[in-house]
């Protein structure tokens, strides 16, 4: 893990980003204090489930909202 000052980061941003892209993790320091960590993206993150998969897991209990609205309107009329 390499340490980079904010000044070095600003002057050599392309080089620093290339290092992170290659897998290097860099610690960024300001006034001698560690303030941030820059590293490669985690490419093996879990993806969010698709909308279709999520919809299949939802169970409807009772009437749908649209049916309740229609029923309510019918009661108001009579």
mmCIF file of the N, C-alpha and C atoms, coordinates in Angstrom:
data_MODEL
# 
_entry.id   MODEL 
# 
loop_
_atom_site.group_PDB 
_atom_site.id 
_atom_site.type_symbol 
_atom_site.label_atom_id 
_atom_site.label_alt_id 
_atom_site.label_comp_id 
_atom_site.label_asym_id 
_atom_site.label_entity_id 
_atom_site.label_seq_id 
_atom_site.pdbx_PDB_ins_code 
_atom_site.Cartn_x 
_atom_site.Cartn_y 
_atom_site.Cartn_z 
_atom_site.occupancy 
_atom_site.B_iso_or_equiv 
_atom_site.pdbx_formal_charge 
_atom_site.auth_seq_id 
_atom_site.auth_comp_id 
_atom_site.auth_asym_id 
_atom_site.auth_atom_id 
_atom_site.pdbx_PDB_model_num 
ATOM 1   N N  . UNK A 1 1  ? 0.855   -1.157  0.000   1.00 0.00 ? 1  UNK A N  1 
ATOM 2   C CA . UNK A 1 1  ? 0.000   0.000   0.000   1.00 0.00 ? 1  UNK A CA 1 
ATOM 3   C C  . UNK A 1 1  ? 0.912   1.235   0.000   1.00 0.00 ? 1  UNK A C  1 
ATOM 4   N N  . UNK A 1 2  ? 0.719   2.074   -0.977  1.00 0.00 ? 2  UNK A N  1 
ATOM 5   C CA . UNK A 1 2  ? 1.545   3.266   -1.139  1.00 0.00 ? 2  UNK A CA 1 
ATOM 6   C C  . UNK A 1 2  ? 0.825   4.480   -0.577  1.00 0.00 ? 2  UNK A C  1 
ATOM 7   N N  . UNK A 1 3  ? 1.590   5.433   -0.050  1.00 0.00 ? 3  UNK A N  1 
ATOM 8   C CA . UNK A 1 3  ? 1.028   6.667   0.489   1.00 0.00 ? 3  UNK A CA 1 
ATOM 9   C C  . UNK A 1 3  ? 1.273   7.792   -0.497  1.00 0.00 ? 3  UNK A C  1 
ATOM 10  N N  . UNK A 1 4  ? 0.243   8.615   -0.716  1.00 0.00 ? 4  UNK A N  1 
ATOM 11  C CA . UNK A 1 4  ? 0.308   9.722   -1.664  1.00 0.00 ? 4  UNK A CA 1 
ATOM 12  C C  . UNK A 1 4  ? -0.199  10.976  -0.965  1.00 0.00 ? 4  UNK A C  1 
ATOM 13  N N  . UNK A 1 5  ? 0.510   12.079  -1.143  1.00 0.00 ? 5  UNK A N  1 
ATOM 14  C CA . UNK A 1 5  ? 0.027   13.345  -0.585  1.00 0.00 ? 5  UNK A CA 1 
ATOM 15  C C  . UNK A 1 5  ? -1.028  13.932  -1.515  1.00 0.00 ? 5  UNK A C  1 
ATOM 16  N N  . UNK A 1 6  ? -1.823  14.828  -0.984  1.00 0.00 ? 6  UNK A N  1 
ATOM 17  C CA . UNK A 1 6  ? -2.860  15.472  -1.797  1.00 0.00 ? 6  UNK A CA 1 
ATOM 18  C C  . UNK A 1 6  ? -2.217  16.222  -2.952  1.00 0.00 ? 6  UNK A C  1 
ATOM 19  N N  . UNK A 1 7  ? -1.085  16.861  -2.670  1.00 0.00 ? 7  UNK A N  1 
ATOM 20  C CA . UNK A 1 7  ? -0.389  17.613  -3.719  1.00 0.00 ? 7  UNK A CA 1 
ATOM 21  C C  . UNK A 1 7  ? 0.051   16.686  -4.857  1.00 0.00 ? 7  UNK A C  1 
ATOM 22  N N  . UNK A 1 8  ? 0.643   15.542  -4.493  1.00 0.00 ? 8  UNK A N  1 
ATOM 23  C CA . UNK A 1 8  ? 1.067   14.565  -5.502  1.00 0.00 ? 8  UNK A CA 1 
ATOM 24  C C  . UNK A 1 8  ? -0.145  14.028  -6.260  1.00 0.00 ? 8  UNK A C  1 
ATOM 25  N N  . UNK A 1 9  ? -1.212  13.823  -5.537  1.00 0.00 ? 9  UNK A N  1 
ATOM 26  C CA . UNK A 1 9  ? -2.449  13.331  -6.154  1.00 0.00 ? 9  UNK A CA 1 
ATOM 27  C C  . UNK A 1 9  ? -2.935  14.303  -7.223  1.00 0.00 ? 9  UNK A C  1 
ATOM 28  N N  . UNK A 1 10 ? -2.937  15.612  -6.869  1.00 0.00 ? 10 UNK A N  1 
ATOM 29  C CA . UNK A 1 10 ? -3.397  16.617  -7.832  1.00 0.00 ? 10 UNK A CA 1 
ATOM 30  C C  . UNK A 1 10 ? -2.488  16.704  -9.053  1.00 0.00 ? 10 UNK A C  1 
ATOM 31  N N  . UNK A 1 11 ? -1.172  16.643  -8.822  1.00 0.00 ? 11 UNK A N  1 
ATOM 32  C CA . UNK A 1 11 ? -0.255  16.808  -9.945  1.00 0.00 ? 11 UNK A CA 1 
ATOM 33  C C  . UNK A 1 11 ? -0.169  15.590  -10.850 1.00 0.00 ? 11 UNK A C  1 
ATOM 34  N N  . UNK A 1 12 ? -0.349  14.407  -10.267 1.00 0.00 ? 12 UNK A N  1 
ATOM 35  C CA . UNK A 1 12 ? -0.187  13.180  -11.051 1.00 0.00 ? 12 UNK A CA 1 
ATOM 36  C C  . UNK A 1 12 ? -1.448  12.321  -10.990 1.00 0.00 ? 12 UNK A C  1 
ATOM 37  N N  . UNK A 1 13 ? -2.601  12.928  -11.154 1.00 0.00 ? 13 UNK A N  1 
ATOM 38  C CA . UNK A 1 13 ? -3.868  12.204  -11.008 1.00 0.00 ? 13 UNK A CA 1 
ATOM 39  C C  . UNK A 1 13 ? -3.970  11.026  -11.975 1.00 0.00 ? 13 UNK A C  1 
ATOM 40  N N  . UNK A 1 14 ? -3.526  11.200  -13.201 1.00 0.00 ? 14 UNK A N  1 
ATOM 41  C CA . UNK A 1 14 ? -3.610  10.106  -14.185 1.00 0.00 ? 14 UNK A CA 1 
ATOM 42  C C  . UNK A 1 14 ? -2.774  8.911   -13.753 1.00 0.00 ? 14 UNK A C  1 
ATOM 43  N N  . UNK A 1 15 ? -1.557  9.176   -13.304 1.00 0.00 ? 15 UNK A N  1 
ATOM 44  C CA . UNK A 1 15 ? -0.661  8.108   -12.864 1.00 0.00 ? 15 UNK A CA 1 
ATOM 45  C C  . UNK A 1 15 ? -1.239  7.388   -11.646 1.00 0.00 ? 15 UNK A C  1 
ATOM 46  N N  . UNK A 1 16 ? -1.775  8.161   -10.697 1.00 0.00 ? 16 UNK A N  1 
ATOM 47  C CA . UNK A 1 16 ? -2.346  7.574   -9.476  1.00 0.00 ? 16 UNK A CA 1 
ATOM 48  C C  . UNK A 1 16 ? -3.546  6.708   -9.823  1.00 0.00 ? 16 UNK A C  1 
ATOM 49  N N  . UNK A 1 17 ? -4.402  7.184   -10.712 1.00 0.00 ? 17 UNK A N  1 
ATOM 50  C CA . UNK A 1 17 ? -5.576  6.400   -11.111 1.00 0.00 ? 17 UNK A CA 1 
ATOM 51  C C  . UNK A 1 17 ? -5.183  5.134   -11.857 1.00 0.00 ? 17 UNK A C  1 
ATOM 52  N N  . UNK A 1 18 ? -4.136  5.212   -12.676 1.00 0.00 ? 18 UNK A N  1 
ATOM 53  C CA . UNK A 1 18 ? -3.654  4.015   -13.368 1.00 0.00 ? 18 UNK A CA 1 
ATOM 54  C C  . UNK A 1 18 ? -3.181  2.961   -12.370 1.00 0.00 ? 18 UNK A C  1 
ATOM 55  N N  . UNK A 1 19 ? -2.485  3.410   -11.317 1.00 0.00 ? 19 UNK A N  1 
ATOM 56  C CA . UNK A 1 19 ? -2.018  2.471   -10.295 1.00 0.00 ? 19 UNK A CA 1 
ATOM 57  C C  . UNK A 1 19 ? -3.201  1.789   -9.610  1.00 0.00 ? 19 UNK A C  1 
ATOM 58  N N  . UNK A 1 20 ? -4.233  2.573   -9.295  1.00 0.00 ? 20 UNK A N  1 
ATOM 59  C CA . UNK A 1 20 ? -5.428  2.006   -8.662  1.00 0.00 ? 20 UNK A CA 1 
ATOM 60  C C  . UNK A 1 20 ? -6.115  1.024   -9.597  1.00 0.00 ? 20 UNK A C  1 
ATOM 61  N N  . UNK A 1 21 ? -6.143  1.365   -10.866 1.00 0.00 ? 21 UNK A N  1 
ATOM 62  C CA . UNK A 1 21 ? -6.773  0.493   -11.857 1.00 0.00 ? 21 UNK A CA 1 
ATOM 63  C C  . UNK A 1 21 ? -6.038  -0.840  -11.972 1.00 0.00 ? 21 UNK A C  1 
ATOM 64  N N  . UNK A 1 22 ? -4.729  -0.807  -11.783 1.00 0.00 ? 22 UNK A N  1 
ATOM 65  C CA . UNK A 1 22 ? -3.923  -2.024  -11.874 1.00 0.00 ? 22 UNK A CA 1 
ATOM 66  C C  . UNK A 1 22 ? -4.001  -2.882  -10.611 1.00 0.00 ? 22 UNK A C  1 
ATOM 67  N N  . UNK A 1 23 ? -4.692  -2.373  -9.576  1.00 0.00 ? 23 UNK A N  1 
ATOM 68  C CA . UNK A 1 23 ? -4.864  -3.178  -8.378  1.00 0.00 ? 23 UNK A CA 1 
ATOM 69  C C  . UNK A 1 23 ? -4.183  -2.626  -7.141  1.00 0.00 ? 23 UNK A C  1 
ATOM 70  N N  . UNK A 1 24 ? -3.434  -1.555  -7.287  1.00 0.00 ? 24 UNK A N  1 
ATOM 71  C CA . UNK A 1 24 ? -2.730  -0.949  -6.152  1.00 0.00 ? 24 UNK A CA 1 
ATOM 72  C C  . UNK A 1 24 ? -3.709  -0.164  -5.277  1.00 0.00 ? 24 UNK A C  1 
ATOM 73  N N  . UNK A 1 25 ? -3.555  -0.276  -3.965  1.00 0.00 ? 25 UNK A N  1 
ATOM 74  C CA . UNK A 1 25 ? -4.346  0.529   -3.037  1.00 0.00 ? 25 UNK A CA 1 
ATOM 75  C C  . UNK A 1 25 ? -3.460  1.647   -2.529  1.00 0.00 ? 25 UNK A C  1 
ATOM 76  N N  . UNK A 1 26 ? -3.952  2.886   -2.621  1.00 0.00 ? 26 UNK A N  1 
ATOM 77  C CA . UNK A 1 26 ? -3.173  4.052   -2.213  1.00 0.00 ? 26 UNK A CA 1 
ATOM 78  C C  . UNK A 1 26 ? -3.860  4.759   -1.058  1.00 0.00 ? 26 UNK A C  1 
ATOM 79  N N  . UNK A 1 27 ? -3.056  5.217   -0.101  1.00 0.00 ? 27 UNK A N  1 
ATOM 80  C CA . UNK A 1 27 ? -3.568  5.995   1.021   1.00 0.00 ? 27 UNK A CA 1 
ATOM 81  C C  . UNK A 1 27 ? -3.237  7.455   0.731   1.00 0.00 ? 27 UNK A C  1 
ATOM 82  N N  . UNK A 1 28 ? -4.239  8.319   0.823   1.00 0.00 ? 28 UNK A N  1 
ATOM 83  C CA . UNK A 1 28 ? -4.043  9.736   0.543   1.00 0.00 ? 28 UNK A CA 1 
ATOM 84  C C  . UNK A 1 28 ? -3.915  10.474  1.871   1.00 0.00 ? 28 UNK A C  1 
ATOM 85  N N  . UNK A 1 29 ? -2.865  11.295  1.968   1.00 0.00 ? 29 UNK A N  1 
ATOM 86  C CA . UNK A 1 29 ? -2.609  12.035  3.193   1.00 0.00 ? 29 UNK A CA 1 
ATOM 87  C C  . UNK A 1 29 ? -2.700  13.536  2.945   1.00 0.00 ? 29 UNK A C  1 
ATOM 88  N N  . UNK A 1 30 ? -3.224  14.245  3.955   1.00 0.00 ? 30 UNK A N  1 
ATOM 89  C CA . UNK A 1 30 ? -3.238  15.706  3.940   1.00 0.00 ? 30 UNK A CA 1 
ATOM 90  C C  . UNK A 1 30 ? -2.671  16.161  5.276   1.00 0.00 ? 30 UNK A C  1 
ATOM 91  N N  . UNK A 1 31 ? -1.667  17.003  5.213   1.00 0.00 ? 31 UNK A N  1 
ATOM 92  C CA . UNK A 1 31 ? -0.994  17.492  6.422   1.00 0.00 ? 31 UNK A CA 1 
ATOM 93  C C  . UNK A 1 31 ? -0.531  16.332  7.309   1.00 0.00 ? 31 UNK A C  1 
ATOM 94  N N  . UNK A 1 32 ? -0.069  15.246  6.685   1.00 0.00 ? 32 UNK A N  1 
ATOM 95  C CA . UNK A 1 32 ? 0.464   14.110  7.427   1.00 0.00 ? 32 UNK A CA 1 
ATOM 96  C C  . UNK A 1 32 ? -0.568  13.145  7.981   1.00 0.00 ? 32 UNK A C  1 
ATOM 97  N N  . UNK A 1 33 ? -1.860  13.458  7.805   1.00 0.00 ? 33 UNK A N  1 
ATOM 98  C CA . UNK A 1 33 ? -2.919  12.584  8.319   1.00 0.00 ? 33 UNK A CA 1 
ATOM 99  C C  . UNK A 1 33 ? -3.565  11.822  7.162   1.00 0.00 ? 33 UNK A C  1 
ATOM 100 N N  . UNK A 1 34 ? -3.826  10.538  7.387   1.00 0.00 ? 34 UNK A N  1 
ATOM 101 C CA . UNK A 1 34 ? -4.511  9.735   6.375   1.00 0.00 ? 34 UNK A CA 1 
ATOM 102 C C  . UNK A 1 34 ? -5.961  10.179  6.291   1.00 0.00 ? 34 UNK A C  1 
ATOM 103 N N  . UNK A 1 35 ? -6.411  10.536  5.083   1.00 0.00 ? 35 UNK A N  1 
ATOM 104 C CA . UNK A 1 35 ? -7.790  11.018  4.936   1.00 0.00 ? 35 UNK A CA 1 
ATOM 105 C C  . UNK A 1 35 ? -8.639  10.148  4.019   1.00 0.00 ? 35 UNK A C  1 
ATOM 106 N N  . UNK A 1 36 ? -7.992  9.370   3.154   1.00 0.00 ? 36 UNK A N  1 
ATOM 107 C CA . UNK A 1 36 ? -8.777  8.561   2.219   1.00 0.00 ? 36 UNK A CA 1 
ATOM 108 C C  . UNK A 1 36 ? -7.950  7.383   1.729   1.00 0.00 ? 36 UNK A C  1 
ATOM 109 N N  . UNK A 1 37 ? -8.666  6.425   1.175   1.00 0.00 ? 37 UNK A N  1 
ATOM 110 C CA . UNK A 1 37 ? -8.033  5.249   0.591   1.00 0.00 ? 37 UNK A CA 1 
ATOM 111 C C  . UNK A 1 37 ? -8.584  5.101   -0.821  1.00 0.00 ? 37 UNK A C  1 
ATOM 112 N N  . UNK A 1 38 ? -7.699  4.908   -1.778  1.00 0.00 ? 38 UNK A N  1 
ATOM 113 C CA . UNK A 1 38 ? -8.094  4.760   -3.168  1.00 0.00 ? 38 UNK A CA 1 
ATOM 114 C C  . UNK A 1 38 ? -7.607  3.405   -3.656  1.00 0.00 ? 38 UNK A C  1 
ATOM 115 N N  . UNK A 1 39 ? -8.508  2.644   -4.243  1.00 0.00 ? 39 UNK A N  1 
ATOM 116 C CA . UNK A 1 39 ? -8.121  1.321   -4.705  1.00 0.00 ? 39 UNK A CA 1 
ATOM 117 C C  . UNK A 1 39 ? -8.967  0.862   -5.868  1.00 0.00 ? 39 UNK A C  1 
ATOM 118 N N  . UNK A 1 40 ? -8.695  -0.335  -6.348  1.00 0.00 ? 40 UNK A N  1 
ATOM 119 C CA . UNK A 1 40 ? -9.439  -0.872  -7.485  1.00 0.00 ? 40 UNK A CA 1 
ATOM 120 C C  . UNK A 1 40 ? -10.889 -1.172  -7.100  1.00 0.00 ? 40 UNK A C  1 
ATOM 121 N N  . UNK A 1 41 ? -11.742 -1.148  -8.086  1.00 0.00 ? 41 UNK A N  1 
ATOM 122 C CA . UNK A 1 41 ? -13.149 -1.480  -7.886  1.00 0.00 ? 41 UNK A CA 1 
ATOM 123 C C  . UNK A 1 41 ? -13.275 -2.966  -7.621  1.00 0.00 ? 41 UNK A C  1 
ATOM 124 N N  . UNK A 1 42 ? -14.240 -3.316  -6.776  1.00 0.00 ? 42 UNK A N  1 
ATOM 125 C CA . UNK A 1 42 ? -14.530 -4.722  -6.509  1.00 0.00 ? 42 UNK A CA 1 
ATOM 126 C C  . UNK A 1 42 ? -15.424 -5.223  -7.632  1.00 0.00 ? 42 UNK A C  1 
ATOM 127 N N  . UNK A 1 43 ? -14.844 -5.955  -8.551  1.00 0.00 ? 43 UNK A N  1 
ATOM 128 C CA . UNK A 1 43 ? -15.601 -6.391  -9.734  1.00 0.00 ? 43 UNK A CA 1 
ATOM 129 C C  . UNK A 1 43 ? -16.497 -7.581  -9.458  1.00 0.00 ? 43 UNK A C  1 
ATOM 130 N N  . UNK A 1 44 ? -16.311 -8.221  -8.304  1.00 0.00 ? 44 UNK A N  1 
ATOM 131 C CA . UNK A 1 44 ? -17.107 -9.399  -7.996  1.00 0.00 ? 44 UNK A CA 1 
ATOM 132 C C  . UNK A 1 44 ? -18.248 -9.089  -7.022  1.00 0.00 ? 44 UNK A C  1 
ATOM 133 N N  . UNK A 1 45 ? -18.729 -7.853  -7.059  1.00 0.00 ? 45 UNK A N  1 
ATOM 134 C CA . UNK A 1 45 ? -19.852 -7.492  -6.198  1.00 0.00 ? 45 UNK A CA 1 
ATOM 135 C C  . UNK A 1 45 ? -21.094 -8.252  -6.624  1.00 0.00 ? 45 UNK A C  1 
ATOM 136 N N  . UNK A 1 46 ? -21.944 -8.487  -5.653  1.00 0.00 ? 46 UNK A N  1 
ATOM 137 C CA . UNK A 1 46 ? -23.214 -9.122  -5.991  1.00 0.00 ? 46 UNK A CA 1 
ATOM 138 C C  . UNK A 1 46 ? -24.071 -8.123  -6.745  1.00 0.00 ? 46 UNK A C  1 
ATOM 139 N N  . UNK A 1 47 ? -24.652 -8.566  -7.807  1.00 0.00 ? 47 UNK A N  1 
ATOM 140 C CA . UNK A 1 47 ? -25.525 -7.701  -8.574  1.00 0.00 ? 47 UNK A CA 1 
ATOM 141 C C  . UNK A 1 47 ? -26.900 -7.688  -7.929  1.00 0.00 ? 47 UNK A C  1 
ATOM 142 N N  . UNK A 1 48 ? -27.599 -6.596  -8.112  1.00 0.00 ? 48 UNK A N  1 
ATOM 143 C CA . UNK A 1 48 ? -28.960 -6.511  -7.611  1.00 0.00 ? 48 UNK A CA 1 
ATOM 144 C C  . UNK A 1 48 ? -29.860 -7.443  -8.412  1.00 0.00 ? 48 UNK A C  1 
ATOM 145 N N  . UNK A 1 49 ? -30.858 -8.009  -7.777  1.00 0.00 ? 49 UNK A N  1 
ATOM 146 C CA . UNK A 1 49 ? -31.755 -8.885  -8.530  1.00 0.00 ? 49 UNK A CA 1 
ATOM 147 C C  . UNK A 1 49 ? -32.547 -8.073  -9.551  1.00 0.00 ? 49 UNK A C  1 
ATOM 148 N N  . UNK A 1 50 ? -32.930 -8.732  -10.611 1.00 0.00 ? 50 UNK A N  1 
ATOM 149 C CA . UNK A 1 50 ? -33.691 -8.026  -11.636 1.00 0.00 ? 50 UNK A CA 1 
ATOM 150 C C  . UNK A 1 50 ? -35.081 -7.688  -11.109 1.00 0.00 ? 50 UNK A C  1 
ATOM 151 N N  . UNK A 1 51 ? -35.714 -6.738  -11.726 1.00 0.00 ? 51 UNK A N  1 
ATOM 152 C CA . UNK A 1 51 ? -37.041 -6.301  -11.324 1.00 0.00 ? 51 UNK A CA 1 
ATOM 153 C C  . UNK A 1 51 ? -38.044 -7.450  -11.458 1.00 0.00 ? 51 UNK A C  1 
ATOM 154 N N  . UNK A 1 52 ? -37.896 -8.234  -12.495 1.00 0.00 ? 52 UNK A N  1 
ATOM 155 C CA . UNK A 1 52 ? -38.805 -9.368  -12.693 1.00 0.00 ? 52 UNK A CA 1 
ATOM 156 C C  . UNK A 1 52 ? -38.684 -10.376 -11.556 1.00 0.00 ? 52 UNK A C  1 
ATOM 157 N N  . UNK A 1 53 ? -37.443 -10.659 -11.128 1.00 0.00 ? 53 UNK A N  1 
ATOM 158 C CA . UNK A 1 53 ? -37.243 -11.591 -10.017 1.00 0.00 ? 53 UNK A CA 1 
ATOM 159 C C  . UNK A 1 53 ? -37.882 -11.056 -8.749  1.00 0.00 ? 53 UNK A C  1 
ATOM 160 N N  . UNK A 1 54 ? -37.729 -9.762  -8.510  1.00 0.00 ? 54 UNK A N  1 
ATOM 161 C CA . UNK A 1 54 ? -38.304 -9.156  -7.317  1.00 0.00 ? 54 UNK A CA 1 
ATOM 162 C C  . UNK A 1 54 ? -39.833 -9.227  -7.354  1.00 0.00 ? 54 UNK A C  1 
ATOM 163 N N  . UNK A 1 55 ? -40.420 -8.963  -8.506  1.00 0.00 ? 55 UNK A N  1 
ATOM 164 C CA . UNK A 1 55 ? -41.879 -8.990  -8.641  1.00 0.00 ? 55 UNK A CA 1 
ATOM 165 C C  . UNK A 1 55 ? -42.438 -10.384 -8.365  1.00 0.00 ? 55 UNK A C  1 
ATOM 166 N N  . UNK A 1 56 ? -41.700 -11.416 -8.764  1.00 0.00 ? 56 UNK A N  1 
ATOM 167 C CA . UNK A 1 56 ? -42.167 -12.786 -8.535  1.00 0.00 ? 56 UNK A CA 1 
ATOM 168 C C  . UNK A 1 56 ? -42.214 -13.134 -7.059  1.00 0.00 ? 56 UNK A C  1 
ATOM 169 N N  . UNK A 1 57 ? -41.397 -12.472 -6.256  1.00 0.00 ? 57 UNK A N  1 
ATOM 170 C CA . UNK A 1 57 ? -41.355 -12.795 -4.832  1.00 0.00 ? 57 UNK A CA 1 
ATOM 171 C C  . UNK A 1 57 ? -42.446 -12.088 -4.038  1.00 0.00 ? 57 UNK A C  1 
ATOM 172 N N  . UNK A 1 58 ? -43.100 -11.091 -4.625  1.00 0.00 ? 58 UNK A N  1 
ATOM 173 C CA . UNK A 1 58 ? -44.127 -10.330 -3.918  1.00 0.00 ? 58 UNK A CA 1 
ATOM 174 C C  . UNK A 1 58 ? -45.456 -11.072 -3.993  1.00 0.00 ? 58 UNK A C  1 
ATOM 175 N N  . UNK A 1 59 ? -46.070 -11.250 -2.830  1.00 0.00 ? 59 UNK A N  1 
ATOM 176 C CA . UNK A 1 59 ? -47.370 -11.902 -2.786  1.00 0.00 ? 59 UNK A CA 1 
ATOM 177 C C  . UNK A 1 59 ? -48.430 -10.862 -2.483  1.00 0.00 ? 59 UNK A C  1 
ATOM 178 N N  . UNK A 1 60 ? -49.542 -10.952 -3.188  1.00 0.00 ? 60 UNK A N  1 
ATOM 179 C CA . UNK A 1 60 ? -50.646 -10.027 -2.984  1.00 0.00 ? 60 UNK A CA 1 
ATOM 180 C C  . UNK A 1 60 ? -51.631 -10.654 -2.010  1.00 0.00 ? 60 UNK A C  1 
ATOM 181 N N  . UNK A 1 61 ? -51.880 -9.964  -0.898  1.00 0.00 ? 61 UNK A N  1 
ATOM 182 C CA . UNK A 1 61 ? -52.842 -10.450 0.090   1.00 0.00 ? 61 UNK A CA 1 
ATOM 183 C C  . UNK A 1 61 ? -54.068 -9.551  0.009   1.00 0.00 ? 61 UNK A C  1 
ATOM 184 N N  . UNK A 1 62 ? -55.197 -10.122 -0.251  1.00 0.00 ? 62 UNK A N  1 
ATOM 185 C CA . UNK A 1 62 ? -56.413 -9.326  -0.362  1.00 0.00 ? 62 UNK A CA 1 
ATOM 186 C C  . UNK A 1 62 ? -56.528 -8.684  -1.734  1.00 0.00 ? 62 UNK A C  1 
ATOM 187 N N  . UNK A 1 63 ? -57.302 -7.604  -1.790  1.00 0.00 ? 63 UNK A N  1 
ATOM 188 C CA . UNK A 1 63 ? -57.514 -6.906  -3.060  1.00 0.00 ? 63 UNK A CA 1 
ATOM 189 C C  . UNK A 1 63 ? -56.306 -6.057  -3.426  1.00 0.00 ? 63 UNK A C  1 
ATOM 190 N N  . UNK A 1 64 ? -56.174 -5.799  -4.706  1.00 0.00 ? 64 UNK A N  1 
ATOM 191 C CA . UNK A 1 64 ? -55.143 -4.885  -5.157  1.00 0.00 ? 64 UNK A CA 1 
ATOM 192 C C  . UNK A 1 64 ? -55.606 -3.465  -4.868  1.00 0.00 ? 64 UNK A C  1 
ATOM 193 N N  . UNK A 1 65 ? -54.670 -2.517  -4.887  1.00 0.00 ? 65 UNK A N  1 
ATOM 194 C CA . UNK A 1 65 ? -55.003 -1.124  -4.627  1.00 0.00 ? 65 UNK A CA 1 
ATOM 195 C C  . UNK A 1 65 ? -56.001 -0.609  -5.650  1.00 0.00 ? 65 UNK A C  1 
ATOM 196 N N  . UNK A 1 66 ? -55.803 -0.950  -6.911  1.00 0.00 ? 66 UNK A N  1 
ATOM 197 C CA . UNK A 1 66 ? -56.728 -0.478  -7.940  1.00 0.00 ? 66 UNK A CA 1 
ATOM 198 C C  . UNK A 1 66 ? -58.136 -1.018  -7.708  1.00 0.00 ? 66 UNK A C  1 
ATOM 199 N N  . UNK A 1 67 ? -58.245 -2.264  -7.248  1.00 0.00 ? 67 UNK A N  1 
ATOM 200 C CA . UNK A 1 67 ? -59.561 -2.839  -6.968  1.00 0.00 ? 67 UNK A CA 1 
ATOM 201 C C  . UNK A 1 67 ? -60.218 -2.134  -5.789  1.00 0.00 ? 67 UNK A C  1 
ATOM 202 N N  . UNK A 1 68 ? -59.438 -1.824  -4.744  1.00 0.00 ? 68 UNK A N  1 
ATOM 203 C CA . UNK A 1 68 ? -59.973 -1.089  -3.592  1.00 0.00 ? 68 UNK A CA 1 
ATOM 204 C C  . UNK A 1 68 ? -60.475 0.293   -3.996  1.00 0.00 ? 68 UNK A C  1 
ATOM 205 N N  . UNK A 1 69 ? -59.772 0.951   -4.867  1.00 0.00 ? 69 UNK A N  1 
ATOM 206 C CA . UNK A 1 69 ? -60.193 2.281   -5.339  1.00 0.00 ? 69 UNK A CA 1 
ATOM 207 C C  . UNK A 1 69 ? -61.502 2.175   -6.113  1.00 0.00 ? 69 UNK A C  1 
ATOM 208 N N  . UNK A 1 70 ? -61.580 1.197   -6.998  1.00 0.00 ? 70 UNK A N  1 
ATOM 209 C CA . UNK A 1 70 ? -62.816 1.010   -7.766  1.00 0.00 ? 70 UNK A CA 1 
ATOM 210 C C  . UNK A 1 70 ? -63.992 0.692   -6.851  1.00 0.00 ? 70 UNK A C  1 
ATOM 211 N N  . UNK A 1 71 ? -63.776 -0.181  -5.859  1.00 0.00 ? 71 UNK A N  1 
ATOM 212 C CA . UNK A 1 71 ? -64.837 -0.509  -4.909  1.00 0.00 ? 71 UNK A CA 1 
ATOM 213 C C  . UNK A 1 71 ? -65.274 0.725   -4.130  1.00 0.00 ? 71 UNK A C  1 
ATOM 214 N N  . UNK A 1 72 ? -64.300 1.533   -3.713  1.00 0.00 ? 72 UNK A N  1 
ATOM 215 C CA . UNK A 1 72 ? -64.609 2.747   -2.951  1.00 0.00 ? 72 UNK A CA 1 
ATOM 216 C C  . UNK A 1 72 ? -65.435 3.719   -3.791  1.00 0.00 ? 72 UNK A C  1 
ATOM 217 N N  . UNK A 1 73 ? -65.097 3.861   -5.047  1.00 0.00 ? 73 UNK A N  1 
ATOM 218 C CA . UNK A 1 73 ? -65.843 4.754   -5.940  1.00 0.00 ? 73 UNK A CA 1 
ATOM 219 C C  . UNK A 1 73 ? -67.280 4.261   -6.145  1.00 0.00 ? 73 UNK A C  1 
ATOM 220 N N  . UNK A 1 74 ? -67.419 2.950   -6.265  1.00 0.00 ? 74 UNK A N  1 
ATOM 221 C CA . UNK A 1 74 ? -68.758 2.404   -6.435  1.00 0.00 ? 74 UNK A CA 1 
ATOM 222 C C  . UNK A 1 74 ? -69.623 2.639   -5.198  1.00 0.00 ? 74 UNK A C  1 
ATOM 223 N N  . UNK A 1 75 ? -69.046 2.530   -4.010  1.00 0.00 ? 75 UNK A N  1 
ATOM 224 C CA . UNK A 1 75 ? -69.790 2.767   -2.771  1.00 0.00 ? 75 UNK A CA 1 
ATOM 225 C C  . UNK A 1 75 ? -70.203 4.228   -2.637  1.00 0.00 ? 75 UNK A C  1 
ATOM 226 N N  . UNK A 1 76 ? -69.342 5.143   -3.097  1.00 0.00 ? 76 UNK A N  1 
ATOM 227 C CA . UNK A 1 76 ? -69.668 6.568   -3.018  1.00 0.00 ? 76 UNK A CA 1 
ATOM 228 C C  . UNK A 1 76 ? -70.833 6.933   -3.942  1.00 0.00 ? 76 UNK A C  1 
ATOM 229 N N  . UNK A 1 77 ? -70.955 6.254   -5.037  1.00 0.00 ? 77 UNK A N  1 
ATOM 230 C CA . UNK A 1 77 ? -72.009 6.571   -6.018  1.00 0.00 ? 77 UNK A CA 1 
ATOM 231 C C  . UNK A 1 77 ? -73.382 6.168   -5.505  1.00 0.00 ? 77 UNK A C  1 
ATOM 232 N N  . UNK A 1 78 ? -73.443 5.084   -4.750  1.00 0.00 ? 78 UNK A N  1 
ATOM 233 C CA . UNK A 1 78 ? -74.759 4.577   -4.358  1.00 0.00 ? 78 UNK A CA 1 
ATOM 234 C C  . UNK A 1 78 ? -75.005 4.713   -2.898  1.00 0.00 ? 78 UNK A C  1 
# 
